[in-house]
C-alpha cells in the first residue's frame, strides 16, 4: 500500500487513459504522457550504444528509464507507474523477489512482490503462491494476488525480475 501511495504522490499530473485524471487535468495528462513517452524513447535510443558496449542489462535500463522520466514529469499510464513502483520497491525498500509484469502485449503493466518463480507459472496468476502480492498503482490495487481478480484468465508476462 505504501508504494501505491508513493506513486500517487509522484504522479500528481495523472494518466492519459484514466477518465478522472483527464477530467480534472483537462487535456494536460494526455500531453504530459505523450511527451514523457517521447522522452523515454529518445533516452533509450541514446543509451543503446553504451548499454551494448558495456553489456548492461537492457531490461533493467528500460525499467530505470521509464521510472526516471515518470518521476521527473509527474505523469504516466500503467507502464510508467508500475516502473516507478518497481524501482522504489527495489532500490529504496530492497524488496525481492520482485516482478515487473504485463498483460496483453503491454495492454497493462503492474508489479508483483514475493512470487516464487520456481514453483509458479508466471503466465497464470491462479498458480501463484499465497504470499504473492500485486501492486498496481494505475488500477489502485495493492493486495494478495488471489484478490486481483481482474488478472484471472489473462496471459501474464514477466518484463523484468529480480530474485
C-alpha angles and dihedrals in degrees: 000000000000093000091049089055091045091055092046090054092048093044095059092147093053136207132314093223100052115089095213093053092048092047094051096039097038105214096331097098090054092051092045095050092046090051092045091052091049089053093046091052093047091048093049091049092048091050096046099090093047091046090051094044093050095039092236123171103267094203093051089051089050096052091045092049093049090049095046093053093043090052092047097045099037094223141084146132125244096299094054094039094049092046090053090049091048094051093046092050092045101042108026101030099027094224121172150209090041132168130195101206141179140192131210099017093303095329087131136004130202143150130251123202123201102006110155103226096194096060103031138065106239091206094059121056090195089073097051121117119258092251093060110114127195118217110191110166094178092054092040091236127135117162149085115332089236088065094051091091092162088071096053112113092015121124102240124199131195113233097179134355137189117191 
